[in-house]
Amino acid sequence: MQGLVTKSTGSWYSVIAENGERYECRIKGKLRIKGIVSTNPVAVGDIVTFELEPDQETGVISKIEPRKNYIIRKSINLSKQAHIIAANMDQAFLIVTLASPRTSLGFIDRFLVTAEAYHIPATLIFNKLDLFSEEGLDILEDFMSIYEDIGYPCYTVSANDGTNIDLIEDLLKDKTTLFSGHSGVGKSSLINKLIPNLEIKTGEISDWSDSGKHTTTFAEMYDLPFGGKLIDTPGIRELGVFDIDKKQLAHYFPEFRERMHDCKFNNCVHINEPGCAVLKALEDGEIEPSRYDSYLSIYNGNETRN
């Protein structure tokens, strides 16, 4: 039988079969995808082949069908292993807050690079609009312009009072969308607005760390009432970029990519080479310094927290 993986709990996977029935399945032996050593070989969004066990209620997954795409990150404690966040999506939304908790530009850039590398259109959703002062709104506008200027769609919402939820519904309609972000940015609250009968548990912000408590433990896919599917993921504290060739890294920064052909050397890595069009654009104020800092950080293999 074939089915769609809708929830991963580490050792068991919820699979909806083609006949509409839901089965809890485990993995048969060791499954590897293109040599990736992963902490979770099967991910939410995967199409899998499975066989029912004698009880006819549980199954064993024997094969993962080829993926259209996936979002992956380096495992926090196992640097040579990866964690596949989700597979086979049409788009990825990063939920961002500028405070309580703060989402850093470096974290945003790592997420966007990963989405670019795996050919997933990415959108930034700035939440908690209801908490912004007038000065805060100016800062928010500056933040958004960094990404809008290089082609990433940005939207502002308030899960608390429902502002612009209708815009998000239009973006999600009839698509499979990944929701990601730090714990505490309001992912669960936003999903509860989009799927009112779901009532996902929401958490408080920790006073001592200004970061959210993890309220989503495992990735799970939900059907949207207006059409489409949403993949909710546990809050990510760190986002280690995995398996991206340093020489290819600049391709995943759109503002670098459009200037690379003007570099003097075709193997330019945009760090200290003469005649580098990217460095010239940085010097001329055409490339945001924070973006270039993120490029150097990823290039040099530095990990990021918040």
C-alpha positions as CSV (number, residue, x, y, z in Angstrom):
1,M,0.0,0.0,0.0
2,Q,1.0,3.6,-0.5
3,G,0.3,6.5,1.8
4,L,1.2,10.0,3.0
5,V,3.1,10.5,6.2
6,T,1.2,13.1,8.3
7,K,3.0,12.8,11.6
8,S,6.4,11.7,12.9
9,T,7.0,10.8,16.5
10,G,10.5,9.5,16.1
11,S,9.8,5.8,16.0
12,W,6.2,5.7,14.7
13,Y,4.7,7.5,11.7
14,S,1.0,8.2,11.0
15,V,0.3,7.3,7.4
16,I,-3.0,8.1,5.6
17,A,-3.4,5.4,2.9
18,E,-4.9,5.9,-0.5
19,N,-8.2,4.5,0.8
20,G,-8.3,7.3,3.4
21,E,-7.6,5.0,6.4
22,R,-4.9,6.1,8.9
23,Y,-2.3,3.6,10.1
24,E,0.5,3.8,12.6
25,C,3.7,2.5,10.9
26,R,7.3,1.8,11.8
27,I,10.4,1.5,9.6
28,K,11.6,-1.8,8.3
29,G,15.4,-2.1,8.9
30,K,17.5,1.0,7.9
31,L,16.2,3.3,5.3
32,R,18.7,5.7,3.8
33,I,18.1,8.5,1.3
34,K,20.9,9.3,-1.2
35,G,23.5,8.5,1.5
36,I,22.2,11.1,3.9
37,V,22.8,10.0,7.5
38,S,19.6,11.2,9.1
39,T,18.1,11.1,12.6
40,N,14.7,10.6,10.9
41,P,14.8,8.8,7.5
42,V,11.0,9.2,7.1
43,A,9.6,12.8,7.3
44,V,6.2,14.4,7.3
45,G,5.1,14.9,3.7
46,D,6.8,11.7,2.4
47,I,4.9,9.3,0.2
48,V,5.8,5.8,1.4
49,T,5.1,2.2,0.6
50,F,4.0,0.0,3.6
51,E,2.6,-3.4,4.4
52,L,0.0,-4.1,7.1
53,E,1.1,-6.2,10.0
54,P,-1.1,-9.2,11.1
55,D,-3.2,-7.0,13.4
56,Q,-4.3,-5.0,10.3
57,E,-4.0,-1.8,12.3
58,T,-0.2,-1.1,12.2
59,G,2.2,-1.2,9.2
60,V,5.8,-1.5,8.3
61,I,7.3,1.1,5.9
62,S,9.6,-0.5,3.3
63,K,10.2,2.3,0.8
64,I,10.1,6.1,0.5
65,E,9.1,7.4,-2.9
66,P,11.5,10.0,-4.5
67,R,11.0,13.4,-2.9
68,K,10.2,16.6,-4.9
69,N,12.1,18.6,-2.2
70,Y,12.8,18.7,1.5
71,I,14.0,21.0,4.2
72,I,16.9,19.7,6.2
73,R,19.1,21.0,9.0
74,K,22.2,19.8,10.8
75,S,21.4,17.9,14.0
76,I,22.2,20.0,17.0
77,N,24.3,17.4,18.9
78,L,25.4,15.2,16.0
79,S,27.3,17.4,13.5
80,K,27.6,14.7,10.8
81,Q,24.0,13.8,10.9
82,A,21.0,15.7,9.6
83,H,17.4,16.1,10.6
84,I,14.8,16.3,7.8
85,I,12.2,18.7,8.9
86,A,9.6,18.0,6.2
87,A,9.3,16.8,2.5
88,N,7.3,17.5,-0.6
89,M,6.1,21.0,0.1
90,D,5.0,23.8,-2.3
91,Q,6.3,26.6,-0.1
92,A,7.8,27.3,3.3
93,F,6.8,30.1,5.7
94,L,9.2,31.3,8.4
95,I,7.3,32.9,11.3
96,V,9.4,35.8,12.6
97,T,9.2,38.0,15.7
98,L,11.5,41.0,16.4
99,A,11.2,40.5,20.2
100,S,9.9,38.0,22.7
101,P,11.6,36.1,21.3
102,R,13.9,37.8,18.8
103,T,14.5,36.2,15.5
104,S,17.9,37.2,14.3
105,L,18.8,38.1,10.8
106,G,21.3,35.3,10.8
107,F,18.7,32.7,11.6
108,I,16.4,34.1,8.8
109,D,19.2,34.0,6.3
110,R,20.1,30.4,7.2
111,F,16.5,29.4,6.7
112,L,16.3,31.2,3.3
113,V,19.6,29.7,2.1
114,T,18.3,26.2,3.0
115,A,15.0,26.9,1.1
116,E,16.9,28.2,-1.9
117,A,19.2,25.1,-1.9
118,Y,16.3,22.7,-2.0
119,H,14.2,24.8,-4.5
120,I,11.4,25.7,-2.0
121,P,9.8,29.2,-2.4
122,A,10.1,31.0,1.0
123,T,7.9,33.7,2.6
124,L,8.5,35.6,5.8
125,I,5.5,36.1,8.2
126,F,6.2,38.8,10.8
127,N,3.9,38.0,13.7
128,K,2.7,39.9,16.9
129,L,1.9,43.1,15.0
130,D,-0.4,44.1,17.8
131,L,2.6,44.5,20.2
132,F,4.4,47.1,18.1
133,S,4.8,50.7,19.1
134,E,5.2,53.4,16.3
135,E,9.0,53.2,16.7
136,G,8.7,49.4,16.5
137,L,6.8,49.6,13.3
138,D,9.6,51.6,11.7
139,I,12.1,49.0,12.7
140,L,9.8,46.3,11.3
141,E,9.6,48.1,8.0
142,D,13.4,48.3,7.9
143,F,13.6,44.5,8.6
144,M,11.1,43.7,5.9
145,S,12.8,45.9,3.3
146,I,16.0,43.9,3.6
147,Y,14.1,40.8,2.3
148,E,11.5,42.4,0.0
149,D,14.3,44.2,-1.9
150,I,15.8,40.8,-2.8
151,G,12.5,39.2,-3.8
152,Y,11.2,37.5,-0.7
153,P,7.5,38.1,0.1
154,C,6.9,39.5,3.6
155,Y,3.7,39.8,5.5
156,T,2.7,41.2,8.9
157,V,0.1,39.4,11.0
158,S,-1.3,39.2,14.5
159,A,-2.4,35.8,15.6
160,N,-3.6,37.4,18.8
161,D,-6.2,39.7,17.2
162,G,-6.5,38.1,13.7
163,T,-5.0,41.0,11.7
164,N,-4.3,39.9,8.1
165,I,-5.2,36.3,8.7
166,D,-7.3,36.4,5.5
167,L,-4.2,37.3,3.5
168,I,-2.4,34.2,4.9
169,E,-5.4,32.0,4.0
170,D,-5.1,33.2,0.4
171,L,-1.4,32.3,0.3
172,L,-2.0,28.8,1.8
173,K,-5.1,27.8,-0.2
174,D,-4.6,24.5,-2.1
175,K,-0.9,24.3,-1.3
176,T,1.2,22.2,1.0
177,T,3.1,24.7,3.3
178,L,5.7,24.3,5.9
179,F,5.5,26.5,9.0
180,S,8.7,27.0,10.8
181,G,10.3,29.4,13.4
182,H,11.7,29.7,16.9
183,S,9.6,28.5,19.8
184,G,7.4,31.4,21.1
185,V,6.9,33.2,17.8
186,G,3.2,32.3,17.7
187,K,3.1,29.5,15.2
188,S,0.6,27.5,17.2
189,S,-1.6,30.6,17.8
190,L,-1.5,31.4,14.1
191,I,-2.4,27.8,13.2
192,N,-5.3,27.9,15.6
193,K,-6.6,31.0,13.8
194,L,-6.3,29.2,10.5
195,I,-7.8,25.9,11.7
196,P,-10.2,27.0,14.5
197,N,-11.3,23.5,15.7
198,L,-7.7,22.3,16.1
199,E,-6.8,24.0,19.4
200,I,-3.1,23.3,19.4
201,K,-1.6,23.9,22.8
202,T,0.2,27.3,23.0
203,G,3.0,28.2,25.4
204,E,4.3,31.1,27.4
205,I,7.5,33.0,26.8
206,S,10.2,32.1,29.3
207,D,11.1,35.2,31.3
208,W,14.7,34.2,32.0
209,S,15.6,33.3,28.4
210,D,13.1,35.4,26.4
211,S,12.6,32.3,24.3
212,G,9.5,30.2,23.8
213,K,8.7,26.9,25.3
214,H,8.4,24.1,22.8
215,T,4.6,23.4,22.4
216,T,4.9,21.3,19.3
217,T,6.9,18.2,20.0
218,F,6.8,16.5,16.6
219,A,6.1,17.6,13.0
220,E,2.5,17.1,11.9
221,M,0.5,17.8,8.8
222,Y,-3.0,19.3,9.0
223,D,-5.7,19.7,6.4
224,L,-6.8,23.4,6.0
225,P,-10.5,24.0,6.0
226,F,-10.3,26.2,2.9
227,G,-8.1,23.8,0.9
228,G,-4.4,22.8,1.2
229,K,-2.2,21.3,3.9
230,L,-0.1,22.8,6.6
231,I,3.0,21.2,8.2
232,D,3.6,22.4,11.7
233,T,7.1,21.8,13.1
234,P,8.7,21.9,16.5
235,G,10.3,25.3,17.3
236,I,13.9,25.5,16.0
237,R,16.4,27.1,18.3
238,E,19.4,26.6,16.0
239,L,19.5,26.1,12.3
240,G,22.7,24.5,11.1
241,V,23.1,24.6,7.3
242,F,23.7,21.0,6.1
243,D,25.5,19.7,3.0
244,I,25.9,22.9,1.0
245,D,29.1,23.2,-1.0
246,K,31.0,26.4,-0.1
247,K,31.7,27.0,-3.7
248,Q,27.9,27.0,-4.4
249,L,26.8,29.0,-1.4
250,A,26.7,32.3,-3.2
251,H,24.1,30.9,-5.6
252,Y,21.6,30.7,-2.7
253,F,21.8,34.4,-2.0
254,P,19.7,36.0,-4.8
255,E,21.5,39.4,-4.6
256,F,24.8,37.6,-5.0
257,R,23.5,35.3,-7.8
258,E,22.5,38.2,-10.0
259,R,26.0,39.8,-9.8
260,M,28.3,36.8,-9.9
261,H,28.7,36.7,-13.7
262,D,30.3,40.2,-13.4
263,C,33.1,39.0,-11.2
264,K,36.6,39.0,-12.7
265,F,37.3,35.4,-11.8
266,N,34.7,32.6,-12.5
267,N,35.7,30.8,-9.3
268,C,35.3,33.9,-7.1
269,V,34.1,33.1,-3.6
270,H,33.4,36.8,-2.9
271,I,35.7,37.2,0.1
272,N,38.9,39.0,-0.9
273,E,39.3,38.5,-4.7
274,P,40.1,41.5,-6.9
275,G,37.4,42.5,-9.3
276,C,34.6,40.9,-7.3
277,A,31.2,42.3,-8.3
278,V,29.6,41.2,-5.0
279,L,32.2,43.0,-2.9
280,K,31.8,46.1,-5.1
281,A,28.0,46.0,-4.6
282,L,28.5,45.6,-0.8
283,E,30.8,48.6,-0.9
284,D,28.3,50.7,-2.9
285,G,25.5,49.9,-0.4
286,E,23.6,47.7,-2.9
287,I,24.0,44.6,-0.7
288,E,22.9,44.6,2.9
289,P,25.8,44.2,5.3
290,S,23.8,41.7,7.5
291,R,23.3,39.5,4.5
292,Y,27.0,39.5,3.7
293,D,27.8,38.7,7.4
294,S,25.5,35.7,7.1
295,Y,27.3,34.6,4.0
296,L,30.6,34.7,5.7
297,S,29.3,33.0,8.8
298,I,27.8,30.1,6.8
299,Y,30.9,29.9,4.5
300,N,33.2,29.6,7.6
301,G,30.9,26.9,9.1
302,N,29.9,29.0,12.1
303,E,26.7,27.8,13.9
304,T,24.1,30.2,15.1
305,R,21.8,30.4,18.1
306,N,18.8,32.8,18.2
